[in-house]
Amino acid sequence: LREFCASAGGGAIGECGLDGSDGFPPIEAQLPIFEAQMRVAVSLKKPLFLHVRSAHEAFMAAVQRVADACGSAGCAATPLGVPMVVHCFTGPIDELRDYVAIGCHISLSGYVIKKKPAEAIRTALAEGIIPRDRLMIETDAPFMGNKGCRRRGPNPHTRSESPNPPCSIYMVLEKVAEALGEKPEEVSRFTVENTLRFFGIGGGAPATGA
């Protein structure tokens, strides 16, 4: 991975992280791989595109271990010294605060549209818990979906649906803008700017996460 990224470039290391959901290997088996991927990102100064599900405490501890081992823990706000984004965030607000505290960008998917499950996330947006310059949006296509994002399959009597397409991003944008109390055009502008800066696209240096 290090040799490939050093020679072929690439915008980020990942998607990588930890998943404690049923059917995944034990967290103990995932940790050595995740920590190795973080070390690659630190050594190449590449952003980290992160997945965390049902593994918050193990994730936070792993980030700190790698920061300590790499000698990059001098700044509490950016422990690894590289930009990090927790993508498709769906967790509780105390976890959100922890990710923000270590400098992570937060990317929201169509989950934010779900009426009851995402109520706390919409409140967090309204309260400014996610810094404006670290907010990103996505669809997490093709599997993560939300009502109305998919076309029905050819048989109207089945539950089969075609995948969530990237073009449904506008639905996420509208709901995020509503929660922020801002116009979608303005939210589109700054979330795109955040994304370009995070990945170092367009000539800019990658974001520091600070």
Backbone as JSON Lines, residues from 0, in Angstrom:
{"i":0,"aa":"L","n":[0.83,-1.2,0.0],"ca":[0.0,0.0,0.0],"c":[0.87,1.25,0.0]}
{"i":1,"aa":"R","n":[1.91,1.24,0.82],"ca":[2.8,2.4,0.87],"c":[3.47,2.62,-0.48]}
{"i":2,"aa":"E","n":[3.97,1.56,-1.08],"ca":[4.66,1.68,-2.37],"c":[3.7,2.16,-3.46]}
{"i":3,"aa":"F","n":[2.48,1.62,-3.46],"ca":[1.51,2.01,-4.48],"c":[1.15,3.49,-4.33]}
{"i":4,"aa":"C","n":[0.84,3.92,-3.11],"ca":[0.42,5.31,-2.91],"c":[1.55,6.29,-3.17]}
{"i":5,"aa":"A","n":[2.78,5.86,-2.85],"ca":[3.92,6.74,-3.07],"c":[4.19,6.93,-4.56]}
{"i":6,"aa":"S","n":[3.92,5.9,-5.35],"ca":[4.24,5.98,-6.78],"c":[3.05,6.43,-7.62]}
{"i":7,"aa":"A","n":[1.85,6.02,-7.24],"ca":[0.68,6.31,-8.08],"c":[-0.13,7.49,-7.57]}
{"i":8,"aa":"G","n":[0.25,8.03,-6.44],"ca":[-0.51,9.16,-5.9],"c":[-1.75,8.67,-5.17]}
{"i":9,"aa":"G","n":[-2.88,9.28,-5.46],"ca":[-4.12,8.95,-4.76],"c":[-4.45,10.03,-3.77]}
{"i":10,"aa":"G","n":[-5.74,10.26,-3.59],"ca":[-6.17,11.37,-2.76],"c":[-6.16,11.09,-1.28]}
{"i":11,"aa":"A","n":[-6.27,9.82,-0.88],"ca":[-6.39,9.51,0.55],"c":[-6.1,8.03,0.77]}
{"i":12,"aa":"I","n":[-5.86,7.67,2.02],"ca":[-5.75,6.27,2.42],"c":[-7.12,5.87,2.97]}
{"i":13,"aa":"G","n":[-7.69,4.82,2.39],"ca":[-9.0,4.38,2.87],"c":[-9.92,4.09,1.69]}
{"i":14,"aa":"E","n":[-11.09,3.72,1.97],"ca":[-11.77,3.69,3.24],"c":[-11.15,2.65,4.15]}
{"i":15,"aa":"C","n":[-10.86,3.05,5.37],"ca":[-10.32,2.11,6.34],"c":[-10.89,2.46,7.71]}
{"i":16,"aa":"G","n":[-10.78,1.53,8.63],"ca":[-11.33,1.8,9.95],"c":[-11.68,0.52,10.68]}
{"i":17,"aa":"L","n":[-12.72,0.61,11.51],"ca":[-13.14,-0.51,12.35],"c":[-14.65,-0.67,12.28]}
{"i":18,"aa":"D","n":[-15.1,-1.93,12.27],"ca":[-16.53,-2.2,12.25],"c":[-16.83,-3.35,13.21]}
{"i":19,"aa":"G","n":[-17.62,-3.06,14.23],"ca":[-17.99,-4.07,15.21],"c":[-19.33,-4.72,14.95]}
{"i":20,"aa":"S","n":[-19.87,-4.53,13.75],"ca":[-21.17,-5.12,13.42],"c":[-21.08,-6.64,13.32]}
{"i":21,"aa":"D","n":[-22.23,-7.29,13.46],"ca":[-22.3,-8.74,13.3],"c":[-21.79,-9.13,11.92]}
{"i":22,"aa":"G","n":[-21.04,-10.22,11.88],"ca":[-20.54,-10.73,10.61],"c":[-19.16,-10.23,10.25]}
{"i":23,"aa":"F","n":[-18.64,-9.25,10.97],"ca":[-17.29,-8.77,10.72],"c":[-16.32,-9.5,11.62]}
{"i":24,"aa":"P","n":[-15.03,-9.55,11.24],"ca":[-14.04,-10.17,12.12],"c":[-13.98,-9.43,13.46]}
{"i":25,"aa":"P","n":[-13.51,-10.08,14.5],"ca":[-13.37,-9.4,15.79],"c":[-12.53,-8.13,15.65]}
{"i":26,"aa":"I","n":[-12.84,-7.13,16.47],"ca":[-12.09,-5.88,16.42],"c":[-10.59,-6.13,16.6]}
{"i":27,"aa":"E","n":[-10.24,-7.1,17.45],"ca":[-8.83,-7.4,17.7],"c":[-8.12,-7.82,16.42]}
{"i":28,"aa":"A","n":[-8.86,-8.47,15.51],"ca":[-8.26,-8.89,14.24],"c":[-8.16,-7.73,13.25]}
{"i":29,"aa":"Q","n":[-9.06,-6.75,13.39],"ca":[-9.04,-5.61,12.49],"c":[-7.97,-4.58,12.88]}
{"i":30,"aa":"L","n":[-7.68,-4.48,14.15],"ca":[-6.81,-3.4,14.63],"c":[-5.43,-3.36,13.99]}
{"i":31,"aa":"P","n":[-4.69,-4.48,13.85],"ca":[-3.36,-4.38,13.26],"c":[-3.39,-3.82,11.84]}
{"i":32,"aa":"I","n":[-4.41,-4.18,11.07],"ca":[-4.51,-3.69,9.7],"c":[-4.83,-2.2,9.69]}
{"i":33,"aa":"F","n":[-5.79,-1.81,10.51],"ca":[-6.17,-0.4,10.57],"c":[-4.99,0.46,11.03]}
{"i":34,"aa":"E","n":[-4.29,0.01,12.04],"ca":[-3.17,0.8,12.54],"c":[-2.05,0.88,11.51]}
{"i":35,"aa":"A","n":[-1.84,-0.19,10.74],"ca":[-0.84,-0.14,9.67],"c":[-1.25,0.87,8.6]}
{"i":36,"aa":"Q","n":[-2.53,0.92,8.27],"ca":[-3.01,1.89,7.28],"c":[-2.84,3.32,7.78]}
{"i":37,"aa":"M","n":[-3.09,3.54,9.05],"ca":[-2.87,4.89,9.6],"c":[-1.4,5.27,9.54]}
{"i":38,"aa":"R","n":[-0.52,4.33,9.81],"ca":[0.92,4.63,9.75],"c":[1.35,4.98,8.33]}
{"i":39,"aa":"V","n":[0.75,4.31,7.34],"ca":[1.05,4.66,5.94],"c":[0.61,6.09,5.66]}
{"i":40,"aa":"A","n":[-0.58,6.45,6.1],"ca":[-1.08,7.8,5.88],"c":[-0.16,8.84,6.52]}
{"i":41,"aa":"V","n":[0.28,8.57,7.74],"ca":[1.16,9.51,8.43],"c":[2.49,9.64,7.69]}
{"i":42,"aa":"S","n":[3.05,8.52,7.27],"ca":[4.37,8.56,6.62],"c":[4.31,9.26,5.27]}
{"i":43,"aa":"L","n":[3.19,9.13,4.56],"ca":[3.05,9.76,3.24],"c":[2.32,11.09,3.31]}
{"i":44,"aa":"K","n":[1.89,11.47,4.52],"ca":[1.12,12.71,4.71],"c":[-0.13,12.74,3.82]}
{"i":45,"aa":"K","n":[-0.84,11.63,3.83],"ca":[-2.07,11.49,3.06],"c":[-3.28,11.58,4.0]}
{"i":46,"aa":"P","n":[-4.38,12.17,3.54],"ca":[-5.6,12.16,4.35],"c":[-6.1,10.74,4.6]}
{"i":47,"aa":"L","n":[-6.85,10.58,5.68],"ca":[-7.45,9.3,6.03],"c":[-8.96,9.37,5.86]}
{"i":48,"aa":"F","n":[-9.49,8.42,5.08],"ca":[-10.93,8.3,4.84],"c":[-11.42,7.16,5.72]}
{"i":49,"aa":"L","n":[-12.19,7.49,6.76],"ca":[-12.4,6.57,7.87],"c":[-13.83,6.05,7.98]}
{"i":50,"aa":"H","n":[-13.93,4.8,8.39],"ca":[-15.19,4.11,8.65],"c":[-15.18,3.68,10.11]}
{"i":51,"aa":"V","n":[-16.19,4.08,10.87],"ca":[-16.3,3.65,12.27],"c":[-17.74,3.25,12.53]}
{"i":52,"aa":"R","n":[-17.93,2.01,12.95],"ca":[-19.28,1.56,13.3],"c":[-19.19,0.59,14.47]}
{"i":53,"aa":"S","n":[-19.88,0.91,15.53],"ca":[-19.92,0.07,16.73],"c":[-18.51,-0.27,17.22]}
{"i":54,"aa":"A","n":[-17.62,0.72,17.13],"ca":[-16.23,0.48,17.54],"c":[-15.57,1.77,18.01]}
{"i":55,"aa":"H","n":[-16.36,2.66,18.59],"ca":[-15.85,4.0,18.88],"c":[-14.66,4.01,19.83]}
{"i":56,"aa":"E","n":[-14.75,3.32,20.96],"ca":[-13.67,3.36,21.93],"c":[-12.4,2.73,21.37]}
{"i":57,"aa":"A","n":[-12.53,1.62,20.65],"ca":[-11.37,0.98,20.05],"c":[-10.74,1.88,18.99]}
{"i":58,"aa":"F","n":[-11.58,2.6,18.24],"ca":[-11.09,3.51,17.22],"c":[-10.29,4.65,17.85]}
{"i":59,"aa":"M","n":[-10.85,5.28,18.87],"ca":[-10.17,6.41,19.5],"c":[-8.84,5.97,20.11]}
{"i":60,"aa":"A","n":[-8.83,4.8,20.73],"ca":[-7.59,4.3,21.33],"c":[-6.55,3.99,20.26]}
{"i":61,"aa":"A","n":[-6.99,3.44,19.12],"ca":[-6.06,3.11,18.04],"c":[-5.43,4.37,17.46]}
{"i":62,"aa":"V","n":[-6.23,5.41,17.27],"ca":[-5.69,6.68,16.76],"c":[-4.63,7.22,17.71]}
{"i":63,"aa":"Q","n":[-4.89,7.15,19.0],"ca":[-3.93,7.67,19.97],"c":[-2.65,6.84,19.98]}
{"i":64,"aa":"R","n":[-2.78,5.51,19.88],"ca":[-1.59,4.65,19.85],"c":[-0.7,4.99,18.67]}
{"i":65,"aa":"V","n":[-1.31,5.15,17.5],"ca":[-0.52,5.45,16.3],"c":[0.09,6.84,16.41]}
{"i":66,"aa":"A","n":[-0.67,7.79,16.94],"ca":[-0.12,9.13,17.14],"c":[1.1,9.09,18.06]}
{"i":67,"aa":"D","n":[1.0,8.34,19.15],"ca":[2.12,8.23,20.08],"c":[3.32,7.55,19.42]}
{"i":68,"aa":"A","n":[3.06,6.48,18.67],"ca":[4.14,5.72,18.04],"c":[4.84,6.52,16.94]}
{"i":69,"aa":"C","n":[4.06,7.36,16.25],"ca":[4.63,8.14,15.13],"c":[5.19,9.48,15.58]}
{"i":70,"aa":"G","n":[5.03,9.79,16.87],"ca":[5.54,11.05,17.36],"c":[4.8,12.25,16.82]}
{"i":71,"aa":"S","n":[3.51,12.04,16.45],"ca":[2.73,13.12,15.85],"c":[1.64,13.62,16.78]}
{"i":72,"aa":"A","n":[1.78,13.3,18.07],"ca":[0.71,13.63,19.0],"c":[0.89,14.99,19.68]}
{"i":73,"aa":"G","n":[1.77,15.82,19.12],"ca":[2.04,17.1,19.75],"c":[0.86,18.04,19.76]}
{"i":74,"aa":"C","n":[-0.04,17.91,18.77],"ca":[-1.2,18.79,18.7],"c":[-2.44,17.96,18.98]}
{"i":75,"aa":"A","n":[-3.12,18.28,20.09],"ca":[-4.28,17.48,20.49],"c":[-5.39,17.53,19.45]}
{"i":76,"aa":"A","n":[-5.47,18.67,18.69],"ca":[-6.56,18.82,17.73],"c":[-6.34,17.97,16.48]}
{"i":77,"aa":"T","n":[-5.1,17.61,16.19],"ca":[-4.82,16.8,15.01],"c":[-3.77,15.74,15.4]}
{"i":78,"aa":"P","n":[-4.17,14.71,16.12],"ca":[-3.2,13.79,16.71],"c":[-2.31,13.07,15.71]}
{"i":79,"aa":"L","n":[-2.79,12.81,14.5],"ca":[-1.97,12.11,13.52],"c":[-1.23,13.07,12.59]}
{"i":80,"aa":"G","n":[-1.57,14.35,12.64],"ca":[-0.9,15.3,11.78],"c":[-1.33,15.25,10.33]}
{"i":81,"aa":"V","n":[-2.39,14.47,10.03],"ca":[-2.94,14.41,8.67],"c":[-4.45,14.61,8.75]}
{"i":82,"aa":"P","n":[-5.08,15.1,7.67],"ca":[-6.54,15.26,7.69],"c":[-7.24,13.91,7.83]}
{"i":83,"aa":"M","n":[-8.36,13.9,8.54],"ca":[-9.16,12.7,8.71],"c":[-10.62,13.05,8.49]}
{"i":84,"aa":"V","n":[-11.36,12.17,7.82],"ca":[-12.8,12.35,7.7],"c":[-13.49,11.07,8.16]}
{"i":85,"aa":"V","n":[-14.43,11.2,9.06],"ca":[-15.31,10.08,9.43],"c":[-16.48,10.14,8.47]}
{"i":86,"aa":"H","n":[-16.53,9.19,7.55],"ca":[-17.53,9.27,6.5],"c":[-18.82,8.58,6.95]}
{"i":87,"aa":"C","n":[-19.93,9.01,6.34],"ca":[-21.24,8.43,6.59],"c":[-21.52,8.32,8.09]}
{"i":88,"aa":"F","n":[-21.34,9.41,8.8],"ca":[-21.52,9.37,10.25],"c":[-22.98,9.12,10.59]}
{"i":89,"aa":"T","n":[-23.22,8.12,11.46],"ca":[-24.58,7.79,11.89],"c":[-24.67,7.56,13.4]}
{"i":90,"aa":"G","n":[-23.61,7.87,14.12],"ca":[-23.55,7.51,15.53],"c":[-24.16,8.55,16.45]}
{"i":91,"aa":"P","n":[-24.0,8.33,17.76],"ca":[-24.54,9.27,18.76],"c":[-23.7,10.54,18.84]}
{"i":92,"aa":"I","n":[-24.26,11.58,19.45],"ca":[-23.62,12.88,19.46],"c":[-22.36,12.91,20.31]}
{"i":93,"aa":"D","n":[-22.28,12.12,21.37],"ca":[-21.05,12.13,22.16],"c":[-19.88,11.62,21.33]}
{"i":94,"aa":"E","n":[-20.12,10.66,20.44],"ca":[-19.07,10.19,19.54],"c":[-18.72,11.28,18.52]}
{"i":95,"aa":"L","n":[-19.73,11.96,18.02],"ca":[-19.5,13.06,17.08],"c":[-18.58,14.11,17.71]}
{"i":96,"aa":"R","n":[-18.85,14.46,18.96],"ca":[-18.02,15.46,19.64],"c":[-16.57,14.98,19.75]}
{"i":97,"aa":"D","n":[-16.38,13.68,20.01],"ca":[-15.02,13.14,20.11],"c":[-14.29,13.27,18.78]}
{"i":98,"aa":"Y","n":[-14.97,12.96,17.67],"ca":[-14.32,13.04,16.37],"c":[-13.97,14.48,16.02]}
{"i":99,"aa":"V","n":[-14.88,15.38,16.32],"ca":[-14.61,16.8,16.07],"c":[-13.42,17.26,16.92]}
{"i":100,"aa":"A","n":[-13.34,16.77,18.15],"ca":[-12.27,17.2,19.06],"c":[-10.89,16.79,18.58]}
{"i":101,"aa":"I","n":[-10.8,15.7,17.8],"ca":[-9.49,15.29,17.28],"c":[-9.3,15.76,15.84]}
{"i":102,"aa":"G","n":[-10.08,16.75,15.43],"ca":[-9.84,17.4,14.15],"c":[-10.48,16.75,12.94]}
{"i":103,"aa":"C","n":[-11.35,15.77,13.15],"ca":[-11.93,15.08,12.0],"c":[-12.93,15.96,11.24]}
{"i":104,"aa":"H","n":[-12.93,15.82,9.93],"ca":[-14.05,16.26,9.13],"c":[-15.17,15.24,9.36]}
{"i":105,"aa":"I","n":[-16.41,15.67,9.16],"ca":[-17.56,14.78,9.31],"c":[-18.35,14.81,8.01]}
{"i":106,"aa":"S","n":[-18.58,13.64,7.44],"ca":[-19.35,13.54,6.2],"c":[-20.69,12.88,6.5]}
{"i":107,"aa":"L","n":[-21.77,13.55,6.06],"ca":[-23.12,13.06,6.3],"c":[-23.71,12.52,5.02]}
{"i":108,"aa":"S","n":[-24.41,11.39,5.13],"ca":[-25.03,10.73,3.98],"c":[-26.55,10.88,4.06]}
{"i":109,"aa":"G","n":[-27.26,10.09,3.26],"ca":[-28.71,10.11,3.26],"c":[-29.33,9.7,4.59]}
{"i":110,"aa":"Y","n":[-28.51,9.18,5.5],"ca":[-29.01,8.86,6.84],"c":[-29.62,10.09,7.49]}
{"i":111,"aa":"V","n":[-29.07,11.27,7.18],"ca":[-29.53,12.51,7.81],"c":[-30.99,12.82,7.48]}
{"i":112,"aa":"I","n":[-31.51,12.16,6.43],"ca":[-32.89,12.39,6.01],"c":[-33.88,11.6,6.87]}
{"i":113,"aa":"K","n":[-33.42,10.5,7.45],"ca":[-34.31,9.62,8.21],"c":[-34.93,10.39,9.37]}
{"i":114,"aa":"K","n":[-36.24,10.33,9.48],"ca":[-36.96,11.24,10.37],"c":[-36.56,11.1,11.82]}
{"i":115,"aa":"K","n":[-36.72,9.92,12.4],"ca":[-36.43,9.73,13.82],"c":[-34.97,9.41,14.09]}
{"i":116,"aa":"P","n":[-34.37,8.42,13.38],"ca":[-33.01,8.02,13.73],"c":[-32.0,9.16,13.68]}
{"i":117,"aa":"A","n":[-32.18,10.1,12.73],"ca":[-31.18,11.16,12.55],"c":[-31.56,12.48,13.18]}
{"i":118,"aa":"E","n":[-32.56,12.47,14.03],"ca":[-33.01,13.72,14.64],"c":[-31.88,14.4,15.42]}
{"i":119,"aa":"A","n":[-31.1,13.61,16.15],"ca":[-30.0,14.17,16.94],"c":[-28.92,14.77,16.05]}
{"i":120,"aa":"I","n":[-28.66,14.14,14.91],"ca":[-27.65,14.67,14.0],"c":[-28.11,16.01,13.42]}
{"i":121,"aa":"R","n":[-29.37,16.1,13.07],"ca":[-29.88,17.38,12.55],"c":[-29.81,18.47,13.62]}
{"i":122,"aa":"T","n":[-30.07,18.09,14.87],"ca":[-29.94,19.05,15.96],"c":[-28.48,19.48,16.12]}
{"i":123,"aa":"A","n":[-27.56,18.53,15.98],"ca":[-26.13,18.86,16.08],"c":[-25.73,19.84,14.99]}
{"i":124,"aa":"L","n":[-26.29,19.67,13.79],"ca":[-26.02,20.62,12.71],"c":[-26.52,22.0,13.1]}
{"i":125,"aa":"A","n":[-27.75,22.06,13.58],"ca":[-28.34,23.35,13.95],"c":[-27.56,24.04,15.06]}
{"i":126,"aa":"E","n":[-26.97,23.26,15.95],"ca":[-26.23,23.82,17.08],"c":[-24.77,24.1,16.75]}
{"i":127,"aa":"G","n":[-24.35,23.79,15.53],"ca":[-22.98,24.08,15.13],"c":[-21.94,23.17,15.71]}
{"i":128,"aa":"I","n":[-22.34,21.96,16.13],"ca":[-21.37,21.03,16.7],"c":[-20.34,20.59,15.66]}
{"i":129,"aa":"I","n":[-20.78,20.46,14.4],"ca":[-19.85,20.16,13.32],"c":[-19.35,21.5,12.76]}
{"i":130,"aa":"P","n":[-18.06,21.78,12.86],"ca":[-17.57,23.05,12.32],"c":[-17.9,23.18,10.83]}
{"i":131,"aa":"R","n":[-18.29,24.36,10.43],"ca":[-18.69,24.61,9.05],"c":[-17.59,24.23,8.05]}
{"i":132,"aa":"D","n":[-16.32,24.46,8.43],"ca":[-15.22,24.18,7.51],"c":[-14.77,22.73,7.53]}
{"i":133,"aa":"R","n":[-15.51,21.88,8.29],"ca":[-15.18,20.45,8.3],"c":[-16.39,19.58,7.96]}
{"i":134,"aa":"L","n":[-17.42,20.19,7.42],"ca":[-18.63,19.43,7.05],"c":[-18.55,19.02,5.58]}
{"i":135,"aa":"M","n":[-18.84,17.75,5.31],"ca":[-18.88,17.21,3.95],"c":[-20.17,16.41,3.8]}
{"i":136,"aa":"I","n":[-20.6,16.2,2.56],"ca":[-21.8,15.39,2.33],"c":[-21.5,14.34,1.28]}
{"i":137,"aa":"E","n":[-22.31,13.27,1.29],"ca":[-22.11,12.13,0.38],"c":[-23.4,11.34,0.28]}
{"i":138,"aa":"T","n":[-23.42,10.36,-0.61],"ca":[-24.55,9.43,-0.68],"c":[-24.21,8.08,-0.08]}
{"i":139,"aa":"D","n":[-22.91,7.77,0.01],"ca":[-22.45,6.42,0.34],"c":[-23.06,5.42,-0.62]}
{"i":140,"aa":"A","n":[-23.19,5.83,-1.89],"ca":[-23.68,4.93,-2.93],"c":[-22.75,3.73,-3.07]}
{"i":141,"aa":"P","n":[-23.3,2.56,-3.42],"ca":[-24.69,2.34,-3.82],"c":[-25.57,1.73,-2.72]}
{"i":142,"aa":"F","n":[-25.0,1.35,-1.58],"ca":[-25.78,0.54,-0.64],"c":[-26.57,1.35,0.37]}
{"i":143,"aa":"M","n":[-25.95,2.37,0.93],"ca":[-26.66,3.18,1.92],"c":[-27.73,3.99,1.19]}
{"i":144,"aa":"G","n":[-28.97,3.88,1.64],"ca":[-30.04,4.58,0.94],"c":[-30.93,5.37,1.87]}
{"i":145,"aa":"N","n":[-31.85,6.09,1.28],"ca":[-32.87,6.82,2.02],"c":[-34.11,6.9,1.16]}
{"i":146,"aa":"K","n":[-35.22,7.19,1.76],"ca":[-36.49,7.18,1.05],"c":[-36.45,8.1,-0.17]}
{"i":147,"aa":"G","n":[-36.8,7.53,-1.32],"ca":[-36.87,8.32,-2.54],"c":[-35.6,8.38,-3.35]}
{"i":148,"aa":"C","n":[-34.51,7.81,-2.81],"ca":[-33.24,7.93,-3.53],"c":[-33.08,6.87,-4.61]}
{"i":149,"aa":"R","n":[-33.88,5.81,-4.56],"ca":[-33.73,4.71,-5.51],"c":[-34.95,4.59,-6.4]}
{"i":150,"aa":"R","n":[-34.75,4.11,-7.59],"ca":[-35.88,3.8,-8.48],"c":[-36.38,2.4,-8.16]}
{"i":151,"aa":"R","n":[-37.66,2.21,-8.22],"ca":[-38.22,0.89,-7.97],"c":[-37.8,-0.09,-9.05]}
{"i":152,"aa":"G","n":[-37.7,-1.35,-8.66],"ca":[-37.37,-2.4,-9.61],"c":[-38.51,-2.65,-10.58]}
{"i":153,"aa":"P","n":[-38.29,-3.52,-11.55],"ca":[-39.31,-3.74,-12.58],"c":[-40.59,-4.38,-12.05]}
{"i":154,"aa":"N","n":[-40.52,-5.07,-10.93],"ca":[-41.7,-5.71,-10.37],"c":[-42.21,-4.88,-9.19]}
{"i":155,"aa":"P","n":[-43.33,-4.18,-9.34],"ca":[-43.8,-3.3,-8.26],"c":[-44.25,-4.04,-7.02]}
{"i":156,"aa":"H","n":[-44.38,-5.37,-7.11],"ca":[-44.85,-6.16,-5.96],"c":[-43.7,-6.71,-5.12]}
{"i":157,"aa":"T","n":[-42.48,-6.34,-5.48],"ca":[-41.33,-6.8,-4.7],"c":[-40.68,-5.6,-4.02]}
{"i":158,"aa":"R","n":[-39.83,-5.88,-3.09],"ca":[-39.11,-4.81,-2.38],"c":[-37.78,-4.49,-3.04]}
{"i":159,"aa":"S","n":[-37.5,-5.15,-4.17],"ca":[-36.21,-4.92,-4.83],"c":[-36.15,-3.5,-5.39]}
{"i":160,"aa":"E","n":[-35.01,-2.88,-5.21],"ca":[-34.81,-1.54,-5.71],"c":[-33.43,-1.45,-6.33]}
{"i":161,"aa":"S","n":[-33.29,-0.54,-7.3],"ca":[-31.97,-0.34,-7.89],"c":[-31.1,0.42,-6.89]}
{"i":162,"aa":"P","n":[-29.78,0.4,-7.08],"ca":[-28.89,1.02,-6.09],"c":[-29.11,2.52,-5.96]}
{"i":163,"aa":"N","n":[-28.68,3.03,-4.82],"ca":[-28.67,4.47,-4.57],"c":[-27.65,5.11,-5.51]}
{"i":164,"aa":"P","n":[-28.03,6.02,-6.39],"ca":[-27.08,6.62,-7.33],"c":[-26.42,7.86,-6.74]}
{"i":165,"aa":"P","n":[-25.2,8.18,-7.15],"ca":[-24.54,9.39,-6.66],"c":[-25.35,10.67,-6.91]}
{"i":166,"aa":"C","n":[-26.19,10.67,-7.95],"ca":[-26.94,11.89,-8.26],"c":[-27.99,12.22,-7.2]}
{"i":167,"aa":"S","n":[-28.25,11.31,-6.26],"ca":[-29.2,11.62,-5.2],"c":[-28.57,12.49,-4.11]}
{"i":168,"aa":"I","n":[-27.35,12.97,-4.34],"ca":[-26.67,13.83,-3.38],"c":[-27.5,15.07,-3.06]}
{"i":169,"aa":"Y","n":[-28.31,15.52,-4.03],"ca":[-29.09,16.74,-3.79],"c":[-30.05,16.55,-2.62]}
{"i":170,"aa":"M","n":[-30.53,15.33,-2.39],"ca":[-31.44,15.08,-1.28],"c":[-30.73,15.28,0.06]}
{"i":171,"aa":"V","n":[-29.49,14.83,0.13],"ca":[-28.7,15.04,1.34],"c":[-28.45,16.53,1.53]}
{"i":172,"aa":"L","n":[-28.07,17.19,0.45],"ca":[-27.8,18.63,0.51],"c":[-28.99,19.41,1.04]}
{"i":173,"aa":"E","n":[-30.17,19.12,0.52],"ca":[-31.36,19.86,0.94],"c":[-31.67,19.67,2.42]}
{"i":174,"aa":"K","n":[-31.51,18.44,2.91],"ca":[-31.81,18.18,4.33],"c":[-30.77,18.82,5.24]}
{"i":175,"aa":"V","n":[-29.5,18.78,4.84],"ca":[-28.46,19.43,5.63],"c":[-28.68,20.94,5.66]}
{"i":176,"aa":"A","n":[-29.01,21.51,4.5],"ca":[-29.26,22.95,4.43],"c":[-30.45,23.34,5.31]}
{"i":177,"aa":"E","n":[-31.48,22.51,5.3],"ca":[-32.65,22.77,6.14],"c":[-32.27,22.78,7.62]}
{"i":178,"aa":"A","n":[-31.46,21.81,8.04],"ca":[-31.04,21.74,9.44],"c":[-30.17,22.93,9.82]}
{"i":179,"aa":"L","n":[-29.38,23.41,8.89],"ca":[-28.5,24.55,9.15],"c":[-29.23,25.88,9.06]}
{"i":180,"aa":"G","n":[-30.4,25.86,8.43],"ca":[-31.12,27.1,8.21],"c":[-30.49,27.96,7.15]}
{"i":181,"aa":"E","n":[-29.88,27.3,6.15],"ca":[-29.19,28.03,5.09],"c":[-29.73,27.57,3.73]}
{"i":182,"aa":"K","n":[-29.4,28.36,2.7],"ca":[-29.81,27.99,1.35],"c":[-28.95,26.83,0.84]}
{"i":183,"aa":"P","n":[-29.56,25.89,0.1],"ca":[-28.78,24.77,-0.44],"c":[-27.58,25.22,-1.26]}
{"i":184,"aa":"E","n":[-27.72,26.31,-2.01],"ca":[-26.61,26.78,-2.85],"c":[-25.4,27.15,-1.99]}
{"i":185,"aa":"E","n":[-25.64,27.75,-0.84],"ca":[-24.53,28.13,0.04],"c":[-23.89,26.91,0.67]}
{"i":186,"aa":"V","n":[-24.71,25.95,1.1],"ca":[-24.17,24.73,1.69],"c":[-23.4,23.94,0.64]}
{"i":187,"aa":"S","n":[-23.91,23.91,-0.58],"ca":[-23.2,23.24,-1.67],"c":[-21.83,23.88,-1.87]}
{"i":188,"aa":"R","n":[-21.79,25.2,-1.84],"ca":[-20.52,25.9,-2.08],"c":[-19.48,25.52,-1.05]}
{"i":189,"aa":"F","n":[-19.83,25.62,0.25],"ca":[-18.77,25.4,1.23],"c":[-18.46,23.92,1.45]}
{"i":190,"aa":"T","n":[-19.42,23.03,1.24],"ca":[-19.09,21.6,1.38],"c":[-18.2,21.13,0.23]}
{"i":191,"aa":"V","n":[-18.42,21.67,-0.96],"ca":[-17.52,21.35,-2.08],"c":[-16.13,21.9,-1.8]}
{"i":192,"aa":"E","n":[-16.05,23.12,-1.31],"ca":[-14.74,23.7,-0.97],"c":[-14.03,22.86,0.09]}
{"i":193,"aa":"N","n":[-14.77,22.43,1.09],"ca":[-14.17,21.58,2.13],"c":[-13.62,20.29,1.54]}
{"i":194,"aa":"T","n":[-14.39,19.7,0.64],"ca":[-13.98,18.43,0.04],"c":[-12.73,18.59,-0.82]}
{"i":195,"aa":"L","n":[-12.71,19.62,-1.64],"ca":[-11.53,19.86,-2.49],"c":[-10.3,20.12,-1.64]}
{"i":196,"aa":"R","n":[-10.47,20.89,-0.58],"ca":[-9.34,21.21,0.3],"c":[-8.87,19.95,1.04]}
{"i":197,"aa":"F","n":[-9.82,19.14,1.5],"ca":[-9.45,17.92,2.23],"c":[-8.58,17.01,1.38]}
{"i":198,"aa":"F","n":[-8.98,16.79,0.13],"ca":[-8.25,15.88,-0.75],"c":[-7.11,16.56,-1.51]}
{"i":199,"aa":"G","n":[-6.93,17.87,-1.32],"ca":[-5.86,18.57,-2.01],"c":[-6.09,18.66,-3.5]}
{"i":200,"aa":"I","n":[-7.36,18.77,-3.9],"ca":[-7.71,18.83,-5.32],"c":[-7.73,20.28,-5.78]}
{"i":201,"aa":"G","n":[-7.22,20.52,-6.98],"ca":[-7.26,21.86,-7.54],"c":[-6.07,22.71,-7.16]}
{"i":202,"aa":"G","n":[-5.01,22.06,-6.76],"ca":[-3.78,22.8,-6.47],"c":[-3.6,23.18,-5.03]}
{"i":203,"aa":"G","n":[-4.64,23.01,-4.21],"ca":[-4.5,23.34,-2.79],"c":[-3.89,22.22,-2.0]}
{"i":204,"aa":"A","n":[-3.24,22.6,-0.91],"ca":[-2.67,21.58,-0.02],"c":[-3.81,20.92,0.75]}
{"i":205,"aa":"P","n":[-3.66,19.63,1.08],"ca":[-4.69,18.97,1.89],"c":[-4.93,19.7,3.19]}
{"i":206,"aa":"A","n":[-6.15,19.59,3.68],"ca":[-6.51,20.25,4.94],"c":[-5.71,19.66,6.08]}
{"i":207,"aa":"T","n":[-5.45,20.47,7.11],"ca":[-4.73,19.97,8.27],"c":[-5.67,19.34,9.28]}
{"i":208,"aa":"G","n":[-6.98,19.63,9.16],"ca":[-7.94,19.15,10.15],"c":[-8.09,20.09,11.3]}
{"i":209,"aa":"A","n":[-7.27,21.14,11.36],"ca":[-7.34,22.08,12.49],"c":[-8.52,23.01,12.32]}
